[in-house]
Every structure is written in C-alpha cells, then in structure tokens.
Amino acid sequence: TWKAKKKGTGGLKGQPLQLEVGVATGAEAVAEYQQEKAEDPDDTEAVPGFGDGAFLQSNDLHVLVGGRVVTVELHNYRYPEPLTQEQIHQKEEDAATLVLGRLS
C-alpha cells in the first residue's frame, strides 16, 4: 500500500490518497478470481490488454496472469471530483502495468 505524502492529496478529509496492490499465487487464488469474475457478470467490465484476462469490479482492477492474480485498488478519493471514474481506472491500469512488468 502506498500513501500520498502531499497533504490534502486524498480528497477524503484527513485521509491520504492510497494505492493498494496485491499479488496472490496458486490454484486457490486463480479459482477465487474465476469465481468472482463469473459471479455477477453485470457488475464486471472487461479490461483488454492485461494477461489472461482482466476486469473491473467496484472500481477495483483484477488481472489474471498464469497462476498469479494481481488486484489494484485506489482508496480515499472523492468521486466524481477530483477524480473521475475513468481517471481512477487509468491509475489502476498504470499500476498494474508496472506490477506485471516486474513480475515477468
């Protein structure tokens, strides 16, 4: 988890903007990923260009690459201002790109 150092960056009073990245490995992590993706297809949005499949759910990005699941979440932002949903998704995609590059 990374927190913004600049005071007032978060948008929620008294809370810094946070970027959280999680990496889970193994068959259980992959099974949970598949179950979450299939559980409510109307609540997920496919994100092309990441690994074996990626989707957004509740503004969180989930990426499957082989036997690894990468989850990227942005916390403590105000929506729709100062960040739009598209800006949130872009920040998560940028973080996932960095993570996937380092996992290779």
N, C-alpha and C positions, 0 to 999 in steps of 0.2 A: 504494500500500500504506500503510495506517495502522496504527500500533502503539500499544497502550495505554501510557500514561505511568505509570500507577499500578503500583508494584512488586507482583509476585505476582498480577497480573490474569490471566495466561495459563493457568495450570493445568499446563503442562509446565515442570518445574523449569528456571529460568534463561531462559525464553523468554516474551516478552510476547505477549498475545493480538493477532492481526493480522487485519485485514480487507483483502482484495485485490479490486480492481475493475478489470476490463479491458474495453476497448471496441475492437472490430475492425470495419472497414467494408469494403464491396466484395463483389463476386461470389464471390471465393475464401473469404472469411470466412463467407458465407451457405452456400456449398456444404459447408464443413467442419462447420458447425452441423448441417445436414441429415443429413450422413453419420454424425456422432456420435450424433444422435438415433435414427437408423434402425438403427445397427449392432447394438445389443443392447437391444431394447425391454423385456426383462425387467429390465434394470438401470437403467431410467429411470422417473421418476414425473412425470406431467404436473402443471404448476402453472398453474391458471386465473387469468385476470385480468391477464396481462402480455403486451403486444404481440401479435405474430402467433403466438405460441406460446412456452411456456417449459417447461423440465423440470429436474428434479434428477437428478444422476448423481454417485455417490460423494460425497454431501453438498455438491456444488457446484451453484449455480444458473446456468442458461444461458437467456438471453432473446433472442429474435429480434424486432427492430422494424424493418420495412422492410429497408434494406440494412445494418443495424447489428446486431452481436451483442454483448451485454453478458454478461460472466461475473463472478460474485461468489463468492468463496471466503473461508471463515473458517479460520484456522490457529492452531495451538498451544493447543488447548483439550483438556481431558480429557473423555472420553465414557465412561460416561454422566454423570459428575459432574465439574465443577459444571454443565455444560450438557447438556441432553437433546437428542436429535435434533430434536425439534420447536422447541426454543429456537434451535438453530443455523439451522434453515430460516427461522424468523421473522426473525432478524437479517439473513440474506441477502436475504430479501424486502424488508425495510425499506430496506436499502441500495440494492437495485435500483429501488425506488420513487423514491428521491431522485435516482438517476442518470438514470432515464427522464424525470423532471420537468425536469432540467437540459438534457437533450438536445433537448427539444421546441423 
